[in-house]
Amino acid sequence: MAPYFLRNLVPKRENNVHQRSFFEAARTITALQYAQFIAGYLAWTCDSLDFFSVSLSVTNLEKQFNRSAHDITTSITLTLLFRCVGAAIFGVISDRFGRKWPLVTNLLLCCALQLGSGFVQTFQQFLAVRSLFGIAMGGIWGLAASNALENLPVEVRGVASGIIQEGYAVGYLIAAVINLRLVPHVSQTWRALFWTAAGVSFFSACVCALVPESQVFVRARQLERAKGKTTKENTRIFIRETKAMLKAHWLLCIYAVLLMSGFNFLSHGSQDLYPTYLEVTKGFSSNSATIATIIGNCGAIAGGAIAGFISQYIGRRLTIIIFLLLIGVFIPLWIIPNDFSGLSAGAFCIQVGVQGAWGVIPIFLSEISPPAFRATFPGVAYQLGNMVSSASAQIEATGGDNLKTTIIQDGKPTVVQDYAKVQGIFIGCIVAYTLVLTIIGPENHGSRFEKHKAAYEEGAGADDAVFDDESVESDRGSTPIGEKDMGDHYVRHDEVSRDAEKQG
């Protein structure tokens, strides 16, 4: 018999208690659930807009601080390095105290530091602010994804995952439009992009502050109040269960970090230095490079939504594998042409693959994570992967310094960095690495993680998802996933939760 990880790639019918279609489930979504999803989507969009403000300003920052592209990309590296710190801090706070206010705090910190980025006068100041910015940004993804997905019907979470993840592409798209239409026409140039991004983050924080707390977390809190436990007792249990989770799931944690390292190398390797690649290696103007970036992000948005929808029917890993293979197919179109139309088509297709694979990640990580820690676990895994891949832009910039090509610029042959070859080799290797990890990894398609214990309940740390064929088969009937491995707790949890809601 083939190994389980290969058998589990065969498309299965989703673990669906009510046997509803996507469209039937979508019609049951309430206004509150829509609001919580939109709040998470806005937060992740702002994270991307804030981050890519630097990528789109590399050329202007070189002139401002009289530094090379390699030096400027140091700020990107530092931001990515410090994001894991923010993910750990805000993820733990969120799993313990709720999603809403930690996310609002995150966004306000991003607003303040993005505003400060536009006022710096020296390169050292810029590096310091971007390092602090990384901490603030680090918590947003885990909090936004958990808040957006955990309240939705299980049948629509794949599509919702693709949509919320492509808030990343939308943020990049907004940054590119601002860079194209505003930056060249104001005296503040690149600073205007940072200040505008700060304003958008502030708006997003206001929206999140108006949206009620996650109902899943509210019900868990009501349950604990019904049991008569104090905040101090819950915090003590939370710390103990966090240790138990790390002890029980350390191998899964390592796998998730390794996988997210590959995914972050893919996204940052294909995007962070892309405008610079078009301007330097292909001789495009800043305006044309920005337009090509916009076209690429349109492909990213389409890829994420399509992949999320497909994953509801063929599974998360198989969807990721298909879109990773698409990346490999379109690498030549991405780097070989020299004309705008060819390179724009390559950018569109390559981002369909990159962000299509990425679109499955929020729900994939939420489903395989220890259920009680679905803000901390995905967020920290994602940001540790960011930390590992933090030098993507610098690796490509260094490769460009060592690989040269000749282009015709202003009618004369000019030797420039060959970022096309560097990016082609780099992304090809990362695709192969990520493909292998995805094939051998676990999957828990259709998990009802919202039915499991909260992080401050006894036994939450050892609470696990079900990863074997037998449990998947048994869960296709009337028994919700999780009841088999949680025993009587699952039933008691729902009963006490309903009683608490009546009393409250």
C-alpha positions in Angstrom: 0.0 0.0 0.0 1.2 3.5 -0.8 2.3 5.7 2.1 -0.5 7.7 3.8 0.8 11.1 2.7 0.4 9.9 -1.0 -3.0 8.2 -0.4 -4.2 11.4 1.3 -3.6 13.4 -1.9 -6.5 11.6 -3.6 -9.5 14.0 -3.6 -12.0 13.2 -1.0 -15.4 14.5 -0.2 -15.1 17.2 2.5 -15.9 16.4 6.1 -19.3 18.0 6.0 -21.7 17.3 8.8 -24.7 18.8 7.1 -23.8 17.8 3.6 -24.3 21.3 2.3 -22.9 22.8 -0.8 -20.7 25.9 -0.8 -23.6 28.1 -2.1 -26.0 26.7 0.5 -23.6 27.4 3.3 -22.8 30.8 1.9 -26.4 31.8 2.2 -26.4 31.2 5.9 -23.6 33.7 6.7 -24.8 36.4 8.9 -24.0 40.2 8.8 -21.9 39.8 11.9 -19.8 37.0 10.3 -19.4 39.1 7.2 -18.2 42.0 9.4 -15.7 39.9 11.2 -14.4 38.6 7.9 -14.1 42.0 6.4 -12.2 43.3 9.5 -9.7 40.5 9.2 -9.4 41.1 5.4 -8.8 44.9 5.9 -6.1 44.2 8.6 -4.1 41.8 6.3 -4.5 44.3 3.4 -3.0 47.0 5.5 -0.1 44.8 6.6 0.8 44.2 2.9 0.4 47.9 2.0 2.7 48.9 4.8 5.3 46.3 4.0 5.5 46.9 0.2 5.9 50.6 0.7 9.6 49.8 1.0 9.8 47.5 -2.0 8.2 50.0 -4.3 10.5 52.8 -3.0 13.9 51.1 -3.3 15.1 53.4 -6.1 13.9 56.5 -4.3 15.4 55.4 -1.1 18.8 54.7 -2.8 18.8 58.4 -3.8 17.5 59.7 -0.5 20.1 57.9 1.6 22.9 57.5 -1.0 22.9 53.7 -0.5 22.9 50.7 -2.8 19.9 48.4 -3.4 21.6 45.8 -1.2 21.8 48.3 1.7 18.1 49.4 1.2 16.9 45.8 1.2 18.5 45.4 4.7 15.4 47.2 6.0 13.2 44.5 4.4 15.3 41.8 6.0 15.1 43.5 9.5 11.3 43.9 9.2 10.9 40.2 8.4 13.3 39.1 11.1 11.4 40.9 13.8 7.9 39.8 12.7 8.2 36.5 14.5 8.5 38.4 17.8 5.2 40.2 17.2 3.5 37.0 16.1 4.5 35.3 19.4 3.5 38.2 21.6 0.2 39.1 20.0 -0.7 35.5 19.1 -0.5 34.4 22.8 -2.4 37.5 23.9 -5.1 36.7 21.3 -5.5 33.1 22.2 -5.8 34.1 25.9 -7.8 37.3 25.8 -9.6 37.5 22.4 -9.0 38.6 18.8 -10.4 42.1 18.7 -8.3 44.4 20.8 -4.9 42.8 20.2 -5.7 43.3 16.4 -6.7 46.9 16.9 -3.5 47.5 18.9 -1.4 45.9 16.2 -2.9 48.2 13.5 -2.5 51.4 15.6 1.2 50.5 16.2 1.6 49.9 12.4 0.0 53.3 11.8 2.4 55.1 14.2 5.5 53.4 12.9 4.6 53.8 9.2 4.0 57.5 9.9 7.4 57.6 11.6 9.0 55.9 8.6 8.1 58.9 6.5 9.8 61.4 8.8 13.2 59.7 9.2 16.2 61.7 8.0 19.1 59.1 8.2 19.5 55.6 7.0 20.1 54.4 10.6 16.8 55.9 11.7 15.1 54.2 8.8 16.5 50.8 9.8 15.5 51.3 13.5 11.9 52.2 12.7 11.5 49.4 10.2 12.8 46.9 12.8 10.2 48.1 15.3 7.7 48.0 12.5 8.4 44.3 12.0 7.3 43.6 15.6 4.0 45.5 15.1 3.3 43.7 11.8 4.1 40.3 13.1 0.8 39.7 14.9 -1.6 40.8 12.3 -1.7 37.7 10.0 -2.5 35.1 12.7 -5.1 37.3 14.4 -6.7 38.4 11.1 -6.9 34.9 9.7 -8.3 33.3 12.9 -10.9 36.1 13.4 -12.0 35.9 9.8 -12.2 32.1 9.4 -13.3 30.6 12.7 -16.7 32.2 12.6 -17.6 31.1 9.1 -19.4 27.8 8.1 -16.8 25.1 7.5 -18.0 24.7 3.8 -16.9 28.2 2.8 -13.6 28.4 4.6 -11.5 27.4 1.7 -12.8 30.2 -0.5 -12.6 32.6 2.4 -9.0 31.6 3.0 -8.1 32.4 -0.6 -9.9 35.8 -0.4 -8.4 36.9 2.9 -4.9 35.8 1.8 -5.2 37.9 -1.3 -5.6 40.9 0.9 -1.8 40.7 0.6 -2.0 41.2 -3.1 -4.6 43.9 -2.8 -2.4 45.7 -0.4 0.5 45.5 -2.8 -1.9 46.7 -5.6 -3.0 49.7 -3.6 0.6 50.6 -2.8 1.5 50.3 -6.4 -1.3 52.6 -7.5 -0.3 55.2 -4.8 3.3 54.9 -6.0 2.1 55.4 -9.6 -0.4 58.2 -9.2 0.6 60.1 -6.1 4.3 59.8 -5.4 5.6 61.4 -8.7 3.4 64.4 -8.3 4.1 65.6 -4.7 7.2 67.1 -3.3 7.4 64.6 -0.5 7.9 61.7 -3.1 8.4 58.4 -1.3 7.4 59.8 2.1 3.8 60.4 0.8 3.4 56.6 0.2 4.3 55.8 3.8 2.0 58.5 5.2 -0.9 57.4 3.1 -0.4 53.8 4.2 -0.4 55.0 7.8 -3.8 56.6 7.2 -5.2 53.4 5.8 -4.0 51.4 8.8 -5.7 53.9 11.1 -9.0 53.5 9.2 -8.7 49.7 9.4 -8.1 49.9 13.2 -11.3 52.0 13.6 -13.3 49.4 11.6 -11.9 46.5 13.7 -12.7 48.4 16.9 -16.4 48.7 15.8 -16.7 45.0 15.0 -17.7 42.7 17.9 -15.4 40.1 19.4 -15.2 36.7 17.7 -18.3 34.7 18.7 -16.3 31.5 19.0 -14.1 33.2 21.6 -17.1 34.8 23.4 -18.8 31.4 23.8 -15.6 29.9 25.2 -15.3 32.8 27.7 -18.9 32.3 28.7 -18.3 28.6 29.3 -15.4 29.4 31.7 -17.5 32.0 33.6 -20.2 29.4 34.0 -17.6 27.1 35.6 -16.8 29.8 38.0 -13.1 30.2 37.1 -11.2 33.4 37.7 -9.0 35.2 35.2 -5.9 34.3 37.3 -6.8 30.6 37.2 -7.5 30.7 33.4 -4.1 32.4 32.8 -2.3 29.7 34.9 -4.1 27.0 32.9 -3.2 28.8 29.7 0.5 28.8 30.5 0.4 25.1 31.4 -1.5 24.1 28.3 0.9 26.1 26.1 3.8 24.1 27.4 1.7 20.9 26.9 1.0 21.9 23.3 4.6 22.5 22.5 5.6 19.1 24.1 2.8 17.2 22.2 3.1 19.0 18.8 6.8 20.0 18.5 7.2 17.9 15.3 4.2 19.6 13.7 5.6 23.0 14.7 8.9 22.3 13.0 7.1 21.1 9.9 5.0 24.2 9.7 8.0 26.5 10.1 9.9 24.6 7.3 6.8 24.8 5.0 6.2 28.5 5.7 9.9 29.2 5.0 9.4 27.8 1.5 6.2 29.8 1.0 7.8 33.0 2.2 10.8 32.5 0.0 8.3 32.1 -2.9 6.4 35.3 -2.2 9.3 37.6 -1.2 11.6 36.1 -3.9 9.0 36.8 -6.6 7.8 40.2 -5.4 10.2 42.2 -3.2 12.8 43.0 -5.8 10.5 42.7 -8.8 10.1 46.4 -9.6 13.9 46.9 -9.3 14.4 43.9 -11.6 12.2 45.4 -14.3 13.9 48.8 -14.0 17.5 47.6 -13.9 17.7 44.4 -15.9 14.9 45.1 -18.4 15.4 48.9 -18.6 11.8 49.8 -17.8 10.8 53.2 -16.5 9.5 53.3 -12.9 6.0 54.0 -14.3 6.1 50.8 -16.5 7.5 48.7 -13.7 4.7 49.8 -11.4 2.1 49.0 -14.0 3.6 45.5 -14.5 3.5 45.0 -10.8 -0.2 46.0 -10.7 -0.9 43.4 -13.5 1.0 40.8 -11.6 -1.1 41.4 -8.5 -4.3 41.1 -10.4 -3.1 37.6 -11.2 -2.4 37.0 -7.5 -5.9 38.0 -6.5 -7.5 35.7 -9.1 -5.2 32.8 -8.2 -5.9 33.0 -4.5 -9.7 33.0 -4.9 -9.7 30.2 -7.5 -7.3 28.0 -5.4 -9.4 28.5 -2.3 -12.5 27.4 -4.1 -10.9 24.4 -5.6 -9.4 23.3 -2.3 -12.9 22.8 -0.9 -13.3 19.9 -3.4 -9.9 18.4 -4.0 -8.2 19.1 -0.7 -5.6 21.7 0.5 -2.4 19.9 -0.3 -3.3 18.8 -3.8 -4.4 22.3 -4.6 -1.1 23.7 -3.4 0.8 21.2 -5.5 -1.1 22.1 -8.7 -0.4 25.8 -8.2 3.3 25.2 -7.3 3.7 23.3 -10.6 2.1 26.3 -12.4 4.9 28.5 -11.0 7.5 26.2 -12.5 5.8 26.2 -15.9 5.7 30.0 -16.1 9.2 30.9 -14.9 10.5 31.2 -18.5 7.7 33.6 -19.4 8.5 35.6 -16.3 12.2 36.2 -17.1 12.9 35.7 -20.8 10.9 38.3 -22.7 12.2 41.9 -22.9 9.0 43.6 -24.0 6.3 45.0 -21.6 3.5 42.7 -22.8 5.5 39.5 -22.4 6.8 40.3 -19.0 3.4 41.5 -17.8 1.9 38.2 -18.9 4.7 36.4 -17.1 4.1 38.4 -13.9 0.3 37.7 -14.1 0.8 33.9 -14.6 3.6 33.5 -12.0 1.5 35.3 -9.4 -1.5 33.2 -10.1 0.7 30.3 -9.1 2.4 31.9 -6.1 -0.6 33.4 -4.6 -2.9 30.5 -5.6 -0.7 28.2 -3.5 -0.7 30.9 -0.8 -4.4 31.3 -0.8 -4.9 27.8 0.7 -2.4 28.5 3.5 -4.6 30.3 6.1 -7.2 27.5 6.2 -4.6 24.8 5.8 -2.6 26.0 8.8 -5.7 26.6 10.9 -6.9 23.0 10.2 -3.6 21.3 11.1 -2.8 23.5 14.1 -3.6 22.5 17.7 -7.2 23.8 17.7 -6.9 25.9 20.8 -3.9 27.8 19.5 -5.0 28.6 16.0 -4.0 32.3 16.4 -0.5 31.6 17.9 0.4 28.5 15.9 -0.3 29.7 12.4 0.9 33.2 13.2 4.2 32.1 14.7 4.9 29.5 12.1 4.2 32.0 9.3 6.4 34.7 10.9 9.3 32.3 11.7 9.1 31.3 8.0 9.3 35.0 7.3 12.4 35.2 9.5 14.1 32.3 7.7 13.3 33.9 4.3 14.0 37.5 5.4 17.1 37.8 3.3 15.3 36.9 0.0 15.7 40.4 -1.4 19.4 40.6 -0.3 20.2 37.2 -1.7 18.8 38.3 -5.1 20.5 41.6 -4.9 23.8 39.9 -4.1 23.3 37.5 -6.9 22.7 40.4 -9.3 26.0 41.9 -8.2 27.7 38.7 -9.3 25.7 37.9 -12.4 25.8 40.6 -15.1 24.1 41.1 -18.5 24.2 43.8 -21.2 21.2 45.8 -22.3 20.8 48.7 -24.7 20.1 51.8 -22.6 19.9 55.3 -24.2 21.2 53.7 -27.4 24.4 52.4 -25.7 25.3 48.9 -24.4 25.2 49.0 -20.7 26.3 46.3 -18.2 23.6 45.7 -15.5 22.7 43.2 -12.8 21.1 40.1 -14.3 18.2 39.8 -11.8 16.2 37.8 -14.4 18.6 34.8 -14.2 19.0 35.1 -10.4 15.2 35.1 -9.8 14.6 32.3 -12.2 17.2 30.0 -10.5 16.1 31.1 -7.0 12.3 30.6 -7.5 12.9 27.3 -9.3 14.8 25.8 -6.3 12.2 27.1 -3.9 9.4 25.6 -5.8 11.1 22.2 -5.7 11.7 22.5 -2.0 8.1 23.5 -1.2 6.7 20.9 -3.4 8.5 18.1 -1.5 7.4 19.4 1.9 3.8 19.8 0.8 3.6 16.2 -0.6 5.0 14.6 2.6 3.0 16.8 5.0 -0.3 16.3 7.0 -3.8 17.6 6.1 -7.0 17.9 8.0 -9.4 19.1 5.4 -12.7 20.3 6.8 -11.7 20.3 10.4 -14.2 21.8 12.8 -11.6 23.5 14.9 -14.0 25.9 16.5 -15.7 23.0 18.3 -12.5 22.2 20.3 -11.4 23.5 23.6 -10.1 27.1 24.2 -6.5 27.6 25.1 -7.3 28.3 28.8 -9.3 25.0 29.3 -7.8 21.9 30.9 -6.4 19.5 28.3 -6.3 22.1 25.5 -2.6 21.7 24.9 -2.8 18.0 24.0 -6.0 18.4 22.0 -5.2 17.3 18.5 -6.6 17.1 15.0 -7.4 13.8 13.4 -5.0 12.7 10.6 -5.9 9.1 9.8 -8.0 7.5 7.1 -10.4 5.8 9.6 -11.3 9.0 11.4 -11.9 10.8 8.1 -14.3 8.1 7.0 -16.1 8.0 10.3 -16.6 11.8 10.2 -18.5 11.7 7.0 -21.6 10.7 8.7 -23.5 12.5 11.4 -20.6 12.7 13.9 -18.7 16.0 13.8 -15.0 15.9 13.5 -13.4 16.1 16.9 -16.1 14.2 18.9 -14.2 10.9 18.4 -11.0 12.1 19.9 -12.4 14.4 22.5 -15.0 12.1 24.0 -17.7 13.4 26.3 -16.0 16.8 26.5 -17.3 17.8 23.1 -20.9 17.2 24.0 -20.6 18.8 27.5 -18.8 21.8 26.0 -21.7 22.6 23.7 -24.3 22.0 26.4 -22.6 24.3 28.9 -21.9 26.9 26.3 -25.7 27.0 25.4 -26.5 27.3 29.1 -24.1 30.1 29.5 -25.5 31.9 26.6 -29.0 31.6 28.1 -27.8 33.0 31.4 -25.9 35.8 29.7 
